[in-house]
Amino acid sequence: MGRVDDLVAAQYGDLRVHDPWVTGEELGTGIGAFLGTFNGELHLSAAYNEAFHEEAEVKAFLARVQEIVVSVLGISLAL
Protein backbone atom coordinates (compact mmCIF):
# COMPACT_ATOMS: atom_id res chain seq x y z
CA MET A 1 0.00 0.00 0.00
CA GLY A 2 2.90 2.31 0.71
CA ARG A 3 3.05 5.77 2.22
CA VAL A 4 -0.42 7.27 2.62
CA ASP A 5 0.49 10.67 4.11
CA ASP A 6 0.40 12.44 0.74
CA LEU A 7 -3.08 11.06 0.00
CA VAL A 8 -4.92 11.59 3.30
CA ALA A 9 -4.45 14.33 5.88
CA ALA A 10 -4.06 13.29 9.53
CA GLN A 11 -6.76 15.76 10.54
CA TYR A 12 -9.79 17.39 8.90
CA GLY A 13 -11.12 20.06 11.26
CA ASP A 14 -12.10 18.22 14.46
CA LEU A 15 -11.90 14.80 12.76
CA ARG A 16 -8.64 12.88 13.31
CA VAL A 17 -7.62 10.08 10.96
CA HIS A 18 -5.69 7.18 12.53
CA ASP A 19 -5.33 4.29 10.06
CA PRO A 20 -6.74 5.01 6.60
CA TRP A 21 -6.83 2.32 3.94
CA VAL A 22 -9.07 1.07 1.20
CA THR A 23 -9.06 -1.82 -1.20
CA GLY A 24 -10.91 -2.23 -4.45
CA GLU A 25 -9.35 -5.57 -5.27
CA GLU A 26 -11.47 -8.67 -5.95
CA LEU A 27 -10.19 -11.13 -3.35
CA GLY A 28 -12.19 -14.25 -4.17
CA THR A 29 -10.75 -16.97 -1.94
CA GLY A 30 -7.59 -15.01 -1.11
CA ILE A 31 -6.52 -12.82 1.78
CA GLY A 32 -5.28 -9.32 0.94
CA ALA A 33 -2.54 -8.10 3.29
CA PHE A 34 -1.62 -4.42 3.23
CA LEU A 35 1.44 -2.80 4.77
CA GLY A 36 1.74 0.97 4.75
CA THR A 37 2.82 3.99 6.74
CA PHE A 38 0.69 6.88 7.92
CA ASN A 39 1.59 9.73 10.21
CA GLY A 40 4.96 8.13 11.04
CA GLU A 41 3.48 4.73 11.94
CA LEU A 42 3.65 1.38 10.19
CA HIS A 43 0.23 -0.28 9.71
CA LEU A 44 -0.60 -3.86 8.76
CA SER A 45 -4.18 -4.72 7.77
CA ALA A 46 -6.10 -7.29 5.79
CA ALA A 47 -9.23 -7.80 3.74
CA TYR A 48 -10.87 -11.18 3.20
CA ASN A 49 -14.11 -12.87 2.23
CA GLU A 50 -15.89 -14.40 5.25
CA ALA A 51 -17.36 -17.07 2.99
CA PHE A 52 -13.88 -18.58 2.66
CA HIS A 53 -11.98 -17.57 5.82
CA GLU A 54 -12.64 -17.42 9.56
CA GLU A 55 -11.54 -14.36 11.53
CA ALA A 56 -9.19 -16.48 13.68
CA GLU A 57 -7.46 -17.83 10.55
CA VAL A 58 -6.89 -14.31 9.20
CA LYS A 59 -5.63 -13.05 12.58
CA ALA A 60 -3.15 -15.96 12.73
CA PHE A 61 -2.01 -15.17 9.18
CA LEU A 62 -1.50 -11.48 10.07
CA ALA A 63 0.40 -12.43 13.23
CA ARG A 64 2.83 -14.46 11.11
CA VAL A 65 3.18 -11.62 8.57
CA GLN A 66 3.84 -9.24 11.48
CA GLU A 67 6.58 -11.54 12.82
CA ILE A 68 8.25 -11.56 9.41
CA VAL A 69 8.00 -7.77 8.94
CA VAL A 70 9.41 -7.09 12.43
CA SER A 71 12.26 -9.55 11.85
CA VAL A 72 13.17 -8.29 8.38
CA LEU A 73 13.03 -4.61 9.34
CA GLY A 74 14.79 -5.17 12.68
CA ILE A 75 12.20 -3.18 14.61
CA SER A 76 10.30 -3.67 17.86
CA LEU A 77 6.58 -3.29 18.40
CA ALA A 78 5.17 -0.36 20.34
CA LEU A 79 2.22 -1.83 22.20
C-alpha atoms as one frame of an Amber mdcrd trajectory, in Angstrom:
protein
   0.000   0.000   0.000   2.905   2.305   0.709   3.052   5.771   2.220  -0.421
   7.270   2.625   0.495  10.670   4.113   0.400  12.442   0.742  -3.084  11.059
   0.002  -4.921  11.595   3.299  -4.449  14.332   5.883  -4.059  13.289   9.532
  -6.762  15.761  10.538  -9.788  17.390   8.899 -11.119  20.059  11.260 -12.102
  18.220  14.457 -11.903  14.803  12.757  -8.642  12.882  13.306  -7.619  10.081
  10.962  -5.687   7.184  12.528  -5.333   4.293  10.062  -6.738   5.010   6.601
  -6.835   2.317   3.943  -9.074   1.073   1.199  -9.061  -1.821  -1.202 -10.905
  -2.230  -4.450  -9.352  -5.574  -5.270 -11.467  -8.670  -5.949 -10.191 -11.130
  -3.353 -12.188 -14.253  -4.174 -10.750 -16.968  -1.943  -7.585 -15.009  -1.110
  -6.518 -12.818   1.780  -5.278  -9.317   0.936  -2.541  -8.102   3.290  -1.624
  -4.415   3.229   1.438  -2.795   4.769   1.741   0.966   4.751   2.816   3.993
   6.739   0.692   6.879   7.915   1.592   9.727  10.214   4.957   8.134  11.039
   3.477   4.732  11.945   3.647   1.382  10.194   0.232  -0.279   9.713  -0.604
  -3.860   8.765  -4.176  -4.719   7.774  -6.103  -7.290   5.791  -9.234  -7.803
   3.741 -10.870 -11.175   3.197 -14.109 -12.875   2.232 -15.887 -14.395   5.249
 -17.363 -17.073   2.992 -13.882 -18.585   2.655 -11.980 -17.574   5.821 -12.636
 -17.418   9.555 -11.542 -14.356  11.534  -9.188 -16.480  13.680  -7.464 -17.831
  10.555  -6.887 -14.314   9.203  -5.627 -13.052  12.578  -3.151 -15.959  12.734
  -2.009 -15.168   9.183  -1.500 -11.482  10.068   0.400 -12.434  13.229   2.827
 -14.457  11.105   3.183 -11.620   8.575   3.836  -9.242  11.478   6.577 -11.539
  12.824   8.252 -11.564   9.410   8.003  -7.775   8.941   9.411  -7.090  12.431
  12.256  -9.554  11.847  13.169  -8.286   8.379  13.033  -4.608   9.343  14.788
  -5.173  12.676  12.196  -3.181  14.611  10.300  -3.672  17.858   6.579  -3.292
  18.399   5.172  -0.360  20.343   2.216  -1.831  22.197
